[in-house]
């Protein structure tokens, strides 16, 4: 992947994390399988829905590492090639996948639900508690 020229400026020091996030997001955007929707469900919540027909719950893994949500689907080798079946047409994908999403700071996965071949991943950004700090005033003298 080519590096973003904007962040290679000598005047932008300490932006390596931002560059890394942009590169991860660009890589994630180039993936096309499985298809997915991202829905705003209000109140600082989004729902990511992936079409994972044919995958059982034990074949799907949802993880978060360094603000990156990863959804992986792995199939048994015999299930992937269809075993003894002879297909005249095979339009349903039988391959594993790895789909990633970059989450903003503070966002967390609330739940993951498999329903009718769709994996729903609910992501929430809790409202930060408002903090009031009192600053002591010193006197000089």
C-alpha positions as CSV (number, residue, x, y, z in Angstrom):
1,X,0.0,0.0,0.0
2,X,1.3,3.5,-0.8
3,X,1.8,5.8,2.1
4,X,-0.3,8.9,2.6
5,X,1.8,11.8,1.5
6,X,-0.1,14.2,3.7
7,X,1.3,12.6,6.9
8,X,4.8,12.4,5.6
9,X,5.3,16.2,6.1
10,X,8.0,17.1,8.6
11,X,5.6,19.6,10.2
12,X,3.2,16.8,11.3
13,X,5.0,15.1,14.0
14,X,3.3,12.4,16.2
15,X,0.5,11.6,13.7
16,X,1.7,8.0,13.1
17,X,-1.5,6.6,14.8
18,X,-3.7,8.7,12.5
19,X,-1.8,7.5,9.5
20,X,-2.2,3.9,10.7
21,X,-5.9,4.3,11.1
22,X,-6.3,5.7,7.6
23,X,-4.3,2.9,6.1
24,X,-6.3,0.3,8.0
25,X,-9.6,1.9,6.9
26,X,-8.5,2.0,3.3
27,X,-7.6,-1.7,3.4
28,X,-10.9,-2.6,5.0
29,X,-12.8,-0.6,2.3
30,X,-11.2,-2.7,-0.4
31,X,-12.7,-6.0,0.9
32,X,-15.9,-7.0,-0.7
33,X,-16.9,-10.4,0.9
34,X,-19.2,-10.9,2.7
35,X,-21.6,-8.0,1.8
36,X,-22.6,-5.9,4.8
37,X,-24.8,-2.9,5.9
38,X,-24.0,-0.3,8.5
39,X,-27.2,1.1,10.1
40,X,-27.5,4.1,12.4
41,X,-29.9,2.9,15.2
42,X,-29.7,6.1,17.2
43,X,-28.5,7.0,20.7
44,X,-24.8,6.6,19.7
45,X,-25.4,3.1,18.3
46,X,-24.7,1.5,15.0
47,X,-25.5,-2.0,13.8
48,X,-23.3,-3.8,11.3
49,X,-25.1,-6.6,9.5
50,X,-23.1,-9.1,7.5
51,X,-24.6,-11.7,5.1
52,X,-23.1,-15.0,6.4
53,X,-25.5,-17.6,5.0
54,X,-24.2,-21.1,5.6
55,X,-22.0,-20.3,8.6
56,X,-22.8,-21.7,12.0
57,X,-22.2,-19.7,15.2
58,X,-19.1,-21.8,16.0
59,X,-17.6,-20.9,12.6
60,X,-17.8,-17.2,13.2
61,X,-15.5,-15.1,15.4
62,X,-15.9,-11.5,16.4
63,X,-12.9,-9.8,18.0
64,X,-11.7,-6.3,18.9
65,X,-8.0,-5.4,19.0
66,X,-6.6,-1.8,18.9
67,X,-9.9,-0.3,17.9
68,X,-10.3,-2.7,15.0
69,X,-13.4,-4.9,14.9
70,X,-12.7,-8.2,13.1
71,X,-15.3,-10.6,11.9
72,X,-13.9,-13.9,10.6
73,X,-15.7,-16.9,9.2
74,X,-13.9,-20.2,8.9
75,X,-15.3,-23.4,7.4
76,X,-14.1,-27.0,7.7
77,X,-12.2,-28.1,4.5
78,X,-14.8,-30.8,3.6
79,X,-17.7,-28.3,4.0
80,X,-15.9,-25.7,1.8
81,X,-15.5,-28.1,-1.2
82,X,-18.9,-29.6,-0.8
83,X,-17.9,-33.1,0.1
84,X,-19.4,-35.7,-2.2
85,X,-21.9,-33.2,-3.8
86,X,-21.7,-32.5,-7.6
87,X,-22.9,-29.0,-8.2
88,X,-24.4,-27.9,-11.5
89,X,-24.1,-24.3,-10.4
90,X,-22.5,-23.0,-7.2
91,X,-23.6,-19.4,-6.4
92,X,-23.4,-19.5,-2.7
93,X,-20.0,-18.6,-1.5
94,X,-18.3,-21.4,0.5
95,X,-15.1,-19.7,1.4
96,X,-13.9,-18.3,4.7
97,X,-13.6,-14.5,5.1
98,X,-12.0,-11.8,7.2
99,X,-13.8,-8.5,7.4
100,X,-12.5,-5.6,9.4
101,X,-13.9,-2.3,10.6
102,X,-11.9,0.5,12.3
103,X,-13.8,1.8,15.4
104,X,-13.4,5.3,16.9
105,X,-12.0,5.7,20.4
106,X,-14.5,4.8,23.0
107,X,-16.7,2.6,20.7
108,X,-17.3,-1.0,21.9
109,X,-19.2,-4.0,20.7
110,X,-22.3,-4.5,22.8
111,X,-23.5,-7.8,21.2
112,X,-23.4,-10.1,18.2
113,X,-26.4,-12.1,17.0
114,X,-26.8,-14.6,14.2
115,X,-30.3,-14.6,12.7
116,X,-31.5,-16.1,9.4
117,X,-28.1,-16.0,7.9
118,X,-27.3,-12.5,9.0
119,X,-24.8,-11.6,11.7
120,X,-25.8,-8.5,13.5
121,X,-23.0,-6.7,15.5
122,X,-24.2,-3.9,17.7
123,X,-21.7,-1.2,18.4
124,X,-22.2,1.5,21.0
125,X,-20.3,4.6,22.0
126,X,-21.2,5.2,25.7
127,X,-21.9,8.9,26.5
128,X,-18.8,10.1,28.4
129,X,-19.5,11.3,31.9
130,X,-19.3,15.1,32.2
131,X,-16.5,15.9,34.6
132,X,-16.1,19.2,36.4
133,X,-12.7,19.8,37.9
134,X,-12.1,22.6,40.3
135,X,-8.7,24.2,39.9
136,X,-7.1,25.5,43.1
137,X,-6.1,29.1,43.0
138,X,-2.7,29.9,44.6
139,X,-1.6,33.2,45.8
140,X,1.8,34.6,45.1
141,X,3.5,36.1,48.1
